[in-house]
Amino acid sequence: MKKVECITRPLRLEAVKEALAACGVSGMTVTEVHGCGRQGGRTQEGGGDPASLLLPKVKVEAVIPDDKVEAVMTALADAARTGQVGDGKVFVLPVEEALRVRTGERGDAALT
């Protein structure tokens, strides 16, 4: 199993959710986050240190079977891409085990 984390623009959230659903991913966690990369943040009215400002982003996390990784990465990239700096990143991390608390199912069976 792998955990896929997609950090992208809030306006791309619906497209990202639809892309995951199209890949058969039924569960996800969405978190509002702030950050900056190459985009470097933005200035606000009234001043402030531009280096300390962070942009609003969303982080979408899902744990998926190994055989869906490539399809999910491609779908996420296509859904999040605007072609502008700040489109985001997709990370893939190993997951050793999963447990569905309600039923006790483990591994891939806990993901669906």
C-alpha positions as semicolon CSV with decimal commas, in nm:
position;residue;x (nm);y (nm);z (nm)
1;M;0,000;0,000;0,000
2;K;0,101;0,359;-0,057
3;K;-0,010;0,691;0,085
4;V;-0,051;0,955;-0,183
5;E;-0,040;1,320;-0,079
6;C;-0,141;1,587;-0,329
7;I;-0,084;1,950;-0,235
8;T;-0,254;2,186;-0,477
9;R;-0,458;2,502;-0,523
10;P;-0,796;2,515;-0,344
11;L;-0,969;2,585;-0,675
12;R;-0,848;2,247;-0,808
13;L;-0,994;2,046;-0,518
14;E;-1,312;1,935;-0,695
15;A;-1,115;1,821;-1,001
16;V;-0,871;1,629;-0,776
17;K;-1,158;1,458;-0,588
18;E;-1,322;1,360;-0,918
19;A;-0,991;1,225;-1,049
20;L;-0,947;1,005;-0,742
21;A;-1,304;0,878;-0,771
22;A;-1,246;0,794;-1,138
23;C;-0,947;0,582;-1,027
24;G;-1,165;0,392;-0,781
25;V;-1,035;0,569;-0,472
26;S;-1,328;0,607;-0,235
27;G;-1,161;0,744;0,078
28;M;-0,955;1,055;0,123
29;T;-0,868;1,321;0,378
30;V;-0,864;1,687;0,278
31;T;-0,685;1,948;0,487
32;E;-0,659;2,322;0,433
33;V;-0,290;2,414;0,456
34;H;-0,064;2,709;0,379
35;G;0,275;2,702;0,216
36;C;0,506;2,827;-0,051
37;G;0,763;2,685;-0,284
38;R;0,902;2,839;-0,597
39;Q;0,597;3,070;-0,594
40;G;0,741;3,235;-0,283
41;G;0,422;3,359;-0,119
42;R;0,251;3,685;-0,198
43;T;0,234;4,038;-0,069
44;Q;-0,074;4,168;0,110
45;E;-0,227;4,515;0,128
46;G;-0,077;4,712;0,415
47;G;0,273;4,572;0,399
48;G;0,428;4,284;0,586
49;D;0,733;4,078;0,508
50;P;0,668;3,902;0,172
51;A;0,912;3,625;0,269
52;S;0,693;3,527;0,566
53;L;0,364;3,502;0,376
54;L;0,223;3,167;0,276
55;L;-0,038;3,079;0,015
56;P;-0,354;2,881;0,084
57;K;-0,336;2,524;-0,047
58;V;-0,522;2,199;0,009
59;K;-0,364;1,867;0,092
60;V;-0,552;1,560;-0,025
61;E;-0,435;1,229;0,125
62;A;-0,539;0,877;0,027
63;V;-0,402;0,531;0,096
64;I;-0,420;0,313;-0,214
65;P;-0,313;-0,033;-0,329
66;D;0,030;-0,051;-0,494
67;D;-0,120;-0,136;-0,834
68;K;-0,305;0,200;-0,852
69;V;-0,008;0,428;-0,788
70;E;0,078;0,519;-1,148
71;A;-0,285;0,574;-1,251
72;V;-0,354;0,787;-0,944
73;M;-0,038;0,997;-0,989
74;T;-0,125;1,065;-1,352
75;A;-0,486;1,148;-1,269
76;L;-0,383;1,384;-0,987
77;A;-0,128;1,563;-1,204
78;D;-0,381;1,610;-1,483
79;A;-0,650;1,733;-1,241
80;A;-0,425;1,975;-1,050
81;R;-0,235;2,119;-1,347
82;T;-0,304;2,476;-1,456
83;G;0,037;2,527;-1,614
84;Q;0,128;2,801;-1,367
85;V;0,390;2,806;-1,092
86;G;0,223;2,686;-0,772
87;D;0,022;2,396;-0,916
88;G;0,154;2,177;-0,633
89;K;0,320;1,845;-0,570
90;V;0,228;1,477;-0,541
91;F;0,415;1,260;-0,291
92;V;0,400;0,881;-0,256
93;L;0,496;0,718;0,075
94;P;0,501;0,353;0,181
95;V;0,230;0,229;0,419
96;E;0,307;-0,085;0,617
97;E;-0,043;-0,169;0,736
98;A;-0,404;-0,047;0,746
99;L;-0,686;-0,146;0,979
100;R;-1,054;-0,069;0,941
101;V;-1,156;-0,010;1,302
102;R;-1,523;-0,105;1,258
103;T;-1,468;-0,448;1,104
104;G;-1,108;-0,538;1,184
105;E;-1,023;-0,575;0,812
106;R;-0,654;-0,530;0,736
107;G;-0,438;-0,442;0,439
108;D;-0,598;-0,368;0,102
109;A;-0,934;-0,493;0,232
110;A;-0,938;-0,201;0,477
111;L;-0,909;0,050;0,192
112;T;-1,238;-0,010;0,013
